[in-house]
Amino acid sequence: MTVRVRLLVVDDHPVVRDDLVAILQTQPDFEVVGEAGDGSEAVEAATRTKPDVILLDLEMPGMDGLEALRRIRAGRPESKALVFTAFDSDERILGSLQAGAAGYLLKGAPREEVFKAIRIVSQGGSLLGPLVVSRLLEKFAVDNADDAPILEPLTTRETEVLGFLARGLTNKEIASRMVITERTVKFHVSSILRKLGATNRTEAVSIAAQHGLVEL
């Protein structure tokens, strides 16, 4: 029996929302359990439908996607948010990651890339679209050109785990590859976040890439 990923689609444009729902429903492992046209509706729908992944636009009337993301994460942290938007400003990207988004894709990404991102995020992984990665690396390069912080060195094991994080693998997949327990993987991930000064896996990978610790 196929385990379906429960999806909540949030976008203020009805036509765009309808198209997304139709595209997502072509996948046998996806189930769209709800839709929302603004941030307030998204928070209510997330509480009511209990989605695994929320495909979330940012620019919406009333409560925007960023505030909705903060509220959803506060009330239902088990739901993963994949930002799907046309806006690629540094402020929006960083704000989303700091608010707890597990992924950030720009509208216009190929549908297969969207499907892949949803599956990775649903399994506990993180993913940034190629254009988003480029913007983040450019920002980090500018912000840290003169006063780049000195990072606490990672152990060999932590570096190996970091490499798998950069590839979007889940804790379970990393544990299998490294032949260790998921609990040990979680310990390494926590240590990596602390040493890199990151609040989540996605931000950790971005910081690591800027410092040349991983390649994206």
N, C-alpha and C positions, 0 to 999 in steps of 0.2 A: 504493500500500500504506500503510495507517494505521500510524504509529509509536505503539506503545502505551507508556503510562506504567506502569512496574513498581511495584507497591505492596506495602508490608508493613503489615499492620494489627495494632496492639498495644493490647490491652485485656484486663483481667483478668476481665471478665464474659463468659462464653461466648455467652450469648444476644445481648448487645450486639455482640460481635465477629461473630457469624453474620449479624446484621442488616446490619451495615456492609458485610461482604463481598458479601452479596446485592445491596445497593443499588449498590455500586461496580461490580459486574459487569454492570449494565445499560448501562454506557457503553462504546461500542465502542473507545474509545481508552485504556481502563484494563485492566490485567491484574494481578490479585492473585496475587503470587508467594509469599506467606508470611503466617503468622499467629503471634502470640506472646501469652502470657497474663501475662508479668511482664517486668521489666527484663532479667534474665539471659537469658531466652529471646530477647528482642528483640535483644540484642547478638549472640548466636549466629546468629540468623536473618538479621540484616543482613549479617553476614560471608558467610553461605552463599548467600543469594539475590540479593545485590547490587541492592537496590531503588533506584529513582529517587527515590521519596518514601516516607517513613514516617509513617503516621497514628498518632500517639503519645498514649496516655493518660498521665497523670502519677501518680495515686494507685493504686499496685499493691503487693501484698505482696512482701516481700524487697527486691530492688533496685527503687527507684521509677523513674518515667519520666525524671526530671531527671538522675539519675546515669547511666541508660542512654543518654540523649542525649549526655552528655559523652563517654562511652566510644565510642559509635558515631561521633561527629564526630572523635574522635582517631584512630580506625582506618580510617574510611571517610568522609572529608569530602565526597565527591562525592554522597553520599546526602542529600537534603534532608529536614528534619523539619518536619512540620506538627502542632503540638500540638492535640489534640482532646479536651477535658476539660470536666468540670462545675465545675471549681474556677477562680475568678477573683480569687484573692488577689493583692495587689501583689507579694508575695514570689515566688509561683509564676510570674507573668507575667514579671517582670524577670529572675528566675533562668533561665527558659527562653530568653529573648532573649540573655542573656549567655552561655548555654551553646551558642548557635548555631542556635536554632530559626528557621526562615524564615517561620513563620506561627503564629498562635495563634487558634483558634476555640473557642467554647463549645458544648458539646453542646446540641442544641435548635435549632441553626442550620438553615435550610432546606437541603434536599439540593442544590439548585442552587448555593447559596453554597458548600457543601462541594466540589462538583465544580469550581467556578470557582477556589477556593483551591488545590486540588491542581494544576490546570493552570498557574496562575500560578507556584506554587512550583517545579514541575517544570521550568519554563523559565528559572529563575534569578531570578524575582521574589520579592517578599515581600508578606505580607498579614496584617493584623490585623482581627479581627471588630469591628464597630461598638461593642459593649459593652466590648471590651478596650481600644479606643482611648479611650473615655470614662474608664475607670478609670486609664489611664496619664496622661491629661491632668490628671485630678484630683490624682493623686499628685505629678506634676511641679509643679503649681501650688502645692501645700502645701509641698513640700520646698524650692522655690526662691522662696518668697514674699518672703523678706527678703534673700537673698544669691544671687540668680540670677547665674550666671556670664556674663561678657561674651564672646560668641562672636566668633571671627575672621570678618570679613565674607566672604561668598561672592562670587565673580565672577558676572557676568551669565550666563555659560555654565553655571557650577555651579548657579546658581539654577534655570536651565531644566532641567538634568538632575535636580535634586532634585524638581521638579514631576512629572517622569515617574516617578521612583522612588515617589512618593506614590500614583501611579495603578497601581503594581504592574507596570510594564513591565520587560521584560528588557533586558540590554545591547544585544542585537541589534535589538530594537524601537526603543530609544532612538536607536541609531545611524542607523536608517532614517529616523526622524522628523526628526533634526537634520542628516542628510546628512553624517555624520562616520564614522570607523572605530570598530569595537568597542574597539580598543585605546585610542582617545582617550576613549571613554566610561568605560572602566575607570580611566583616569588621573583623570578628573573625580570618579568615585565615591570613589576612594581619598582624594582631596583633601577631599571633603565629609566623609567619616568622620573624618578627622584634625581638621578645623576644628570639627566638632560634638562631638568627643570620644566618638564612637560606635564600637562594636565590629562592627556589621553594618548592613546596609541598613535593616532593620526598626527598629532602635533609632534610627538617624539620622532616619528619617521621624517617629518619635515625638517626638524632641527638637526637630526643626524645627517641628512642629505646635505644641508648647508655647510656642515663641518667636514664633509667628505667621508663620513663613517659608513654610508651606504650609497648605492647608486639606484636611481629610480628610472 
